[in-house]
Amino acid sequence: MLKVHMMLQAKGGVGKSTSVALLAQYLQDHVGRPALCLDTDSSNRTFTGWRGLGVKHIDLDVRGDVDKAKFDLVVEEIAGSNRDVVIDNGAGGFKPITSYMAANKLGRTLERMQRVMILHSVVVAGEAHRDTMDGLRFVAGTFKSSPVVAWLNPMFGPVDRIAVDDALAKAGLSERAFVIELPDFGGPNATTFGRDFDRIIRDKQTFKEGRLARASEIPVASRFEMMEEEIFDLLDKVLAANELV
């Protein structure tokens, strides 16, 4: 069955768009099944910036509530596509969007369309850890039958995987929650890998585009390739192994 991947997190600035961009290029350049990519963020169209992924923007115009007609456009885009779908939802519309999805039983609607809804949320360390964990638990608690993927982003320091697993277990989510621990490219190799990763994210390029653009810079292109292999291998072990792609 086709998959509909929804990124949902109330906390902004924690790497949501970067995570969905990694997921989308994994599907496109590794799995070989380019996804329909949608950006519904009305204020920060970050995901739309990845031109190589062909992201389409649909402004849900969330101001206290969801514009129902515009959300129906999202469902129509899904229904009219014969591809997997990757959707980045804005932090500002987190509660209205999740509430609307739940009230309208979006998961059941997608099942009738022969599609599986998979929910994604980002967790970080530091001051935003509690907020991102609350967002993850809210998503999982709102949609009790959908798989949930937690992306642990080390942008603010290492995320305690054991603590996250414990929190998921206490919430009764162990059977349907899956964890992706993103590599910390800004660690001991910050002047090489970290700098190059920051550059490719800043330029909104896929790893493939980055390699082609810097083909003459052999060390840089090589690092892009190594980072791509590390991330795609990780996604294979979590997503492909659990039939989430």
N, C-alpha and C positions, 0 to 999 in steps of 0.2 A: 504493500500500500504506500501511497505517497505520504510524505511527512510535511507537516506545517510547524516550523520552528518559531516560537514566539519568545522574544527577549522582554522580560518584565522586571523592573527594579525601580523602586521609588527614589533611590539616592542617585543624584547626578554626578558626573565626573569620576566614575569608578571603572571606566573601560567597557561599558556596554557595547558601544558601536565597534570598538576594536575587536571584541569577542565575536560579534556576529559577522564582522568582516573576515575574521579567521575561519569561521564556520563556512561562510559562503565560498571562500576561495578553496577550502578543503573539498567541498562538494564539486566545485568547478574544475580545479586543476589536479586533484588527486583521485577522487571517486569517479570523475568523468560524467557527472550529472549536474550541469549548471542549474542553479535554482532561480526561481523568480524572487527577486529581492525587493522588499518594500520598506520604506522609511515613513513612519507615521508621526514623527516628532514635529510639532508645529513651530518650535522655537529654535532647536539646534538640529539642523539637517546633516549631522555628521556622517551618517552612513551613506547618504546620497553622494558624498564626496568621492567615494570609490567608484570612479567611472568605469573601471575595468570589470566591475561586477554588474553593471547595467541596472543600478538601483533606481526604482521608481518612487517618487515622493507622493504620498497622499496625506494632505493636511487634515487631521481629525478635528482641528479647531477646538481643543479641549479647554473650556473656561468654566470649570465647576461641574461640567457634565460632558458627555460625548455627543457629538453631532451624529445622530443615528443614521441619517442618510449617507454621511461620509463613511461611517463604519461599514455600512452595507456595501460600499464600493470596494472595501478591502475583501469582504466575503466574495463578491462577484469576481474580483481579480483571482482569488484562489480557485473558485469554481471554473473559471475559464482557462485555467492553466493545466497543462499536462506534466508539470514539473513539481519538484519539491519547492517549498516556499520558506524563505527566511525573512522574518519581520522584526525590525527594531522599533520598539515603542518608547516614546519619550518619558523621562522621569516625571515631568509635570503632569502627565495624564495617567500616572500609574493607577491610582485608586479608581477614577472614573472608568478607565478602560477595563481593568480586571473585574470591576463590579458589573459593567455592561456585558462583558463576555460571559460571566457566571449567570447573570439573570436570563440571558438569552440562550443559555446552554450551547455555547459555541462548540464545545467538544463533541456533543451529540450531533450537531449539524454537520460537522466535518466528518464524523463517522459515516453518516448517510451519504456523504460525497466520496466515500472510500478513501478517507484521509485520516491520519493519526496526528493529534496535536501533541507537541512536545514543548514543554516550558523550560526556559533558560533564565538564570539569574546570576548576577555577579556578586561575589563576596570579597571584601578586602580586609586588610588589617588596619590597625591604628584607630583613630577617632571615628572613622566611618564603619568600623566592624559591626558594632551593634545594630546600626541602622540597616546595613546590607543583610545581616542575618535575619532581622525582622522582616525585611522585604522577601527574602527567600521563604521563610516560614509562612508568610501571608499568601504567597503564590501557591505553595504546596497545599495549604489548608483550604484555599478557595476552590482549587480544582483537584478533588480527591482521587480521581482515577487516572490522571495524566502523569506520564513520566516527567521528572524534574531533573534538570542538569544544573549543578552549581559550578560556576567557573571561579576558581580561586585565583585572583589577580594579585601578584606581589608588588604592585606599583607603590604601595605605602609600607612595604616590608613583608616578610614572610607571613603567610596565613597559616595558623595552627590547624593542620589537617585533622589531628586527633580530636580537637575541640569541636570542629565542624561535624565530624562523623558522630561524635557523642550527642551533639545538639539534634542532628537529624534522627538519631536512634530514639532519643527521648520524645521527639515529636511523632514517632511512629512512621517515619518516612524511609527507613532503611531499604525497604523492598522496592521502592520506585524512585529513589533519589540516586543520582550518579554524579561523581565529582571529577572535574578536570582541574588539575594543578598546573597552571600555566608556568612555563620556565621563567626564571628571573634573569633576563639578559642584561640587566643593569647591575649585576653583582660584581664578582672579581674581574670580569672582562668588560667593565662599563665603558672603557675608552674605545673598544672595538665593537663587540656584538651589541652592547647597549646603545651605543651611539648610532649604529646602523639600523637597529630596530626602531629607535625613536625617529630616525629620518624617514623610514619607509611608512611609518604610521602618520607622521606629519604630512608627507606627500600624498597620502591616501593611495598607495600603490600596493598591488599584490606582490608576493615574493617573485612571481614570474616576471611581472613588469619591472621590478627592481633589478632583476638579473639582466634583462635585456637592455635597460637604460644604462647600466653600468658595466656592460660586457667588457669594455676596455680596462676597467678597474678590477683585475682578476681577483685580488684578495677580498674586495668588497662583495663581488658577485658570488664568490665561494662561501662567504659568511651568510649571505642571503639563502643560499642553497642549504647550508647546514641548519639554519634556523627553521626553514620550511620543513625539512625532513624531520626535525625534532618535534615540531608542533603537529605535523600530520600523523606521525607515528603515535603520538599521544592520543590524538582524536580517534585513530583506528582502534586503539586499545580500550577506549571508553565508549565511543559512539557506535562504531561498526561492530565491536564485539557484543554489544547489547542490543543490536538491531535497531538503533535509533537513527540510522541513515539508510 
